[in-house]
């Protein structure tokens, strides 16, 4: 179950699955690559204050 970071309740909206691999320009896999994906909620907003390092 995906949860809402602000309320802890189940997230609303369509769930998606993203799959792939990270490669360099030569097509070789990049070891320990980190990809961060942000998605807005159904109202088109993100809860920046829900992330400790982003709090104002």
N, C-alpha and C positions, 0 to 999 in steps of 0.2 A: 504494500500500500504506500503510495506517495503521500507525504503529509505537507501541510502548509507550515512553513517555517515560523510564521507569526502567531498562528493559533494552535498548532499541533493537530488540527483536525484534518480529515482526508482532503486532499487537493481536488479542486473542481477543474474540469476540462479534459481534453483528450490527451491520453498518454501516448508518447512516441518512443520508439527504440532507435537509437543511433548506433551504427556499427561501422567500423572501418579500421584503417591502420595509418600510422604516421611514417612517412618515408622521406629520405633526403632527395636531393636533385638527381641522384643516380638510381633512385628506386630502392635503396637499401633501407630496411627497417631502422627507425630511430629508437634506441634503447631508452627506457624509462621516460618517454615523452609524457607530458602532462597537458591535457586539454581541459579548459574550464568553459562550461556552457551555461549561459544565463538565459532564463526564459521569463517573460512577463506573465502575470496572472491573467485571469479571464477579463479583468477590467483594464488590462494594458499597462499595469504598474508593477514595479519591483519593490520588494521590502528591503531597502538598503539597511535600515536600522536593525533588521533581523540578523545581520552578520556582524559579529563583535568588532572586527577590525575596520568596519565601514561606519560605525556609529559616530555621530557628530557630538 
